[in-house]
Amino acid sequence: MSDPFAVTRIDRPTARLVPHDWGWARDEAGAIAANWQRRHAERPAMFDGRVLLTCGWRIDGTACAVDLFEVAFSQFLGFRDAGSPDPGVANAFAAIVPVASDGAVLLGVMGAHTANAGQVYFPCGTPDLADLRAEGLVDLAGSAEREFFEETGLSLPAEAPEVWWLLAGEGQMAVLRPVRFAEDAEALRARMERHRRAEADPELAGFVTARGQADIDPARMPGFVRAYLSRVHGG
């Protein structure tokens, strides 16, 4: 399976918040507003909060540093829906990849009320101001753990090693940390599902298990997910 994503082994990513004058968003303000009006009418639960996109990145060997700037979610959504037309800006995010003891990978199905309804990917989210730390640093690794816990109810095993992979392409920079859990796929999925069902307003509609190439779904899985699963399952 071929996907336009470069896959690079990296150390724990570093990130900082920087000022950035985003010319594309300024020039396309009218189109962004119209897109948001349409998308929000389709899914009224969406909130136009503040998120962080990247305007610069540096990879030196296994070191990866990312510059992030603050935008409205409506701007990010308009940019993404337009096909990510500004090559100097990308959606950079980190995610935990839950791996069961039998080698299967677990993924979430986005709920019908979300901007990515029906898509299947690892529990994660675009970094936001909650991930901002002292001196302008942005905790991408912490963002991944926070989102993972919120959506699955699972804390990472204390002994889990830190191994990170960067998958870049299609206007995205996905920084993935695979973490193996003690349970097999059925038990791990059951734990996640119990948490999801206990939530008042779950973001996810459920979970799926990927054990091999046959489980890669081109229609519902974004490119970075297909590229990662293809790599780990020998594609």
C-alpha positions as CSV (number, residue, x, y, z in Angstrom):
1,M,0.0,0.0,0.0
2,S,1.5,3.4,-1.0
3,D,0.9,6.6,1.0
4,P,2.7,9.9,0.6
5,F,4.0,10.0,4.1
6,A,7.7,10.1,5.2
7,V,8.3,8.0,8.3
8,T,11.1,9.0,10.6
9,R,12.3,7.6,14.0
10,I,12.7,10.6,16.3
11,D,13.4,11.4,20.0
12,R,10.8,13.0,22.2
13,P,9.6,16.0,20.1
14,T,10.1,19.6,21.4
15,A,7.8,22.5,20.6
16,R,7.4,26.2,21.3
17,L,4.7,28.8,20.8
18,V,5.8,31.6,18.4
19,P,4.1,34.6,16.8
20,H,3.1,34.1,13.2
21,D,1.3,36.4,10.7
22,W,-0.7,33.8,8.7
23,G,-1.3,35.5,5.4
24,W,-3.4,32.7,4.0
25,A,-6.0,33.0,6.8
26,R,-6.1,36.8,6.5
27,D,-6.6,36.6,2.7
28,E,-9.2,33.9,3.0
29,A,-11.2,35.3,5.9
30,G,-14.4,35.3,4.0
31,A,-14.1,31.8,2.7
32,I,-13.1,30.6,6.2
33,A,-16.2,32.2,7.7
34,A,-18.5,30.7,5.1
35,N,-16.9,27.3,5.6
36,W,-17.4,27.5,9.3
37,Q,-21.0,28.6,9.0
38,R,-21.7,25.5,6.8
39,R,-19.8,23.1,8.9
40,H,-21.2,24.3,12.2
41,A,-24.7,24.1,10.8
42,E,-24.0,20.4,10.0
43,R,-22.5,19.7,13.5
44,P,-23.7,22.4,16.0
45,A,-21.7,20.8,18.8
46,M,-18.4,22.0,17.3
47,F,-16.8,24.9,19.2
48,D,-14.6,27.6,17.7
49,G,-11.9,27.5,20.3
50,R,-8.2,28.1,20.0
51,V,-5.8,25.5,18.6
52,L,-2.1,25.4,17.7
53,L,-0.8,24.8,14.2
54,T,2.9,24.6,13.1
55,C,4.6,27.2,11.0
56,G,8.1,25.7,11.1
57,W,9.9,22.5,12.0
58,R,13.4,21.3,12.1
59,I,14.7,17.7,12.0
60,D,18.3,17.0,12.8
61,G,19.1,13.4,12.9
62,T,16.6,12.1,15.5
63,A,15.9,15.5,17.0
64,C,12.6,17.1,16.0
65,A,11.7,20.7,17.0
66,V,8.3,22.3,16.1
67,D,7.2,26.0,16.0
68,L,3.5,26.4,16.8
69,F,1.2,29.4,16.5
70,E,-2.3,30.1,17.8
71,V,-5.3,30.1,15.5
72,A,-9.1,29.7,15.7
73,F,-10.5,26.2,15.1
74,S,-12.6,27.7,12.3
75,Q,-9.4,28.8,10.6
76,F,-7.8,25.4,11.0
77,L,-10.9,23.7,9.7
78,G,-11.1,26.0,6.7
79,F,-7.5,25.4,5.9
80,R,-7.9,21.6,6.1
81,D,-11.1,21.6,4.1
82,A,-9.4,23.6,1.4
83,G,-6.7,20.9,1.1
84,S,-4.0,22.6,3.3
85,P,-3.0,25.0,0.6
86,D,-0.3,26.9,2.5
87,P,2.8,24.6,2.4
88,G,4.4,26.6,5.3
89,V,1.7,25.5,7.7
90,A,0.8,22.0,8.9
91,N,-1.3,20.3,11.5
92,A,1.2,19.0,14.0
93,F,0.0,16.7,16.7
94,A,1.1,13.8,18.9
95,A,-0.7,10.6,19.7
96,I,-0.4,7.4,21.7
97,V,-0.7,4.2,19.7
98,P,-2.1,1.5,22.0
99,V,-0.7,-1.9,21.2
100,A,-2.2,-5.0,22.8
101,S,-0.1,-7.8,24.2
102,D,-1.0,-9.9,21.1
103,G,0.4,-7.2,18.8
104,A,-3.0,-5.7,17.6
105,V,-3.4,-2.0,17.4
106,L,-6.5,-0.2,18.8
107,L,-8.0,2.9,17.1
108,G,-11.0,5.1,17.8
109,V,-13.9,5.9,15.6
110,M,-14.8,9.6,15.7
111,G,-18.4,10.4,16.8
112,A,-21.1,11.8,14.5
113,H,-21.0,15.2,16.2
114,T,-17.3,15.8,15.5
115,A,-15.5,17.5,12.6
116,N,-14.0,14.2,11.6
117,A,-17.1,12.1,12.0
118,G,-16.6,8.4,11.0
119,Q,-12.9,8.6,10.6
120,V,-10.7,6.0,12.3
121,Y,-7.4,7.0,14.0
122,F,-5.5,6.8,17.2
123,P,-7.1,8.7,20.1
124,C,-5.6,12.2,19.8
125,G,-6.3,15.9,19.2
126,T,-4.8,19.0,17.8
127,P,-2.7,20.7,20.5
128,D,-4.3,23.7,22.2
129,L,-3.5,26.3,24.9
130,A,-3.9,23.6,27.7
131,D,-0.6,22.2,26.4
132,L,1.3,25.4,26.9
133,R,4.0,25.5,29.6
134,A,6.4,28.0,31.0
135,E,8.5,30.1,28.7
136,G,6.4,29.4,25.7
137,L,7.1,25.6,25.5
138,V,4.3,23.4,24.3
139,D,4.1,19.8,25.7
140,L,3.4,17.6,22.7
141,A,4.1,14.4,24.6
142,G,1.9,15.5,27.4
143,S,-0.8,16.5,24.9
144,A,-0.8,12.9,23.6
145,E,-1.1,11.4,27.1
146,R,-3.9,13.8,28.0
147,E,-6.0,13.1,24.9
148,F,-5.4,9.4,25.2
149,F,-6.5,9.3,28.8
150,E,-9.6,11.5,28.1
151,E,-10.8,9.3,25.3
152,T,-9.9,5.8,26.6
153,G,-9.6,6.2,30.4
154,L,-6.2,4.5,30.3
155,S,-2.9,5.6,31.9
156,L,0.3,4.6,30.3
157,P,2.2,1.7,31.9
158,A,5.0,3.1,34.1
159,E,7.6,1.0,32.3
160,A,6.6,1.9,28.8
161,P,9.6,3.0,26.8
162,E,9.6,6.3,24.8
163,V,9.8,5.5,21.1
164,W,8.5,8.1,18.7
165,W,7.8,8.1,15.0
166,L,7.2,11.2,12.8
167,L,4.9,10.7,9.8
168,A,4.7,13.8,7.7
169,G,2.6,14.4,4.6
170,E,-0.7,15.8,3.3
171,G,-0.5,18.9,5.5
172,Q,0.0,16.8,8.7
173,M,2.9,16.0,11.1
174,A,1.8,13.1,13.2
175,V,4.1,12.3,16.1
176,L,3.3,8.8,17.3
177,R,4.3,6.9,20.4
178,P,3.4,3.2,20.3
179,V,2.8,1.9,23.8
180,R,2.3,-1.8,24.6
181,F,-0.3,-2.8,27.2
182,A,-0.5,-6.0,29.2
183,E,-4.0,-7.0,28.0
184,D,-4.8,-8.7,24.7
185,A,-6.8,-6.8,22.1
186,E,-10.2,-8.0,23.3
187,A,-9.6,-7.1,27.0
188,L,-8.0,-3.7,26.1
189,R,-10.8,-2.8,23.8
190,A,-13.3,-3.7,26.6
191,R,-11.6,-1.4,29.0
192,M,-11.7,1.5,26.6
193,E,-15.4,0.8,25.8
194,R,-16.4,0.8,29.4
195,H,-14.8,4.2,29.8
196,R,-16.5,5.5,26.6
197,R,-19.9,4.4,27.7
198,A,-19.5,6.0,31.1
199,E,-18.8,9.4,29.5
200,A,-21.6,12.0,29.4
201,D,-20.6,13.2,26.0
202,P,-18.0,10.8,24.4
203,E,-16.0,12.1,21.5
204,L,-15.6,8.6,20.1
205,A,-18.3,6.4,18.7
206,G,-16.3,3.2,19.4
207,F,-13.1,1.4,18.8
208,V,-11.7,-0.9,16.1
209,T,-8.8,-3.4,16.1
210,A,-6.2,-3.6,13.4
211,R,-4.2,-6.9,13.3
212,G,-2.9,-6.8,9.8
213,Q,-3.0,-5.4,6.3
214,A,-6.6,-6.5,5.8
215,D,-7.7,-4.2,8.6
216,I,-6.4,-1.1,6.9
217,D,-9.5,0.9,5.8
218,P,-8.6,3.5,3.0
219,A,-12.1,5.0,3.2
220,R,-12.0,5.8,6.9
221,M,-8.4,5.9,8.0
222,P,-6.3,9.1,7.3
223,G,-3.0,8.7,5.4
224,F,-0.8,8.8,8.5
225,V,-2.7,5.9,10.0
226,R,-2.5,3.9,6.8
227,A,1.2,4.5,6.5
228,Y,1.9,3.6,10.1
229,L,-0.2,0.4,10.1
230,S,1.3,-0.6,6.7
231,R,4.7,-0.2,8.2
232,V,4.1,-2.2,11.4
233,H,2.1,-4.9,9.6
234,G,4.7,-5.5,7.0
235,G,3.3,-3.6,4.1
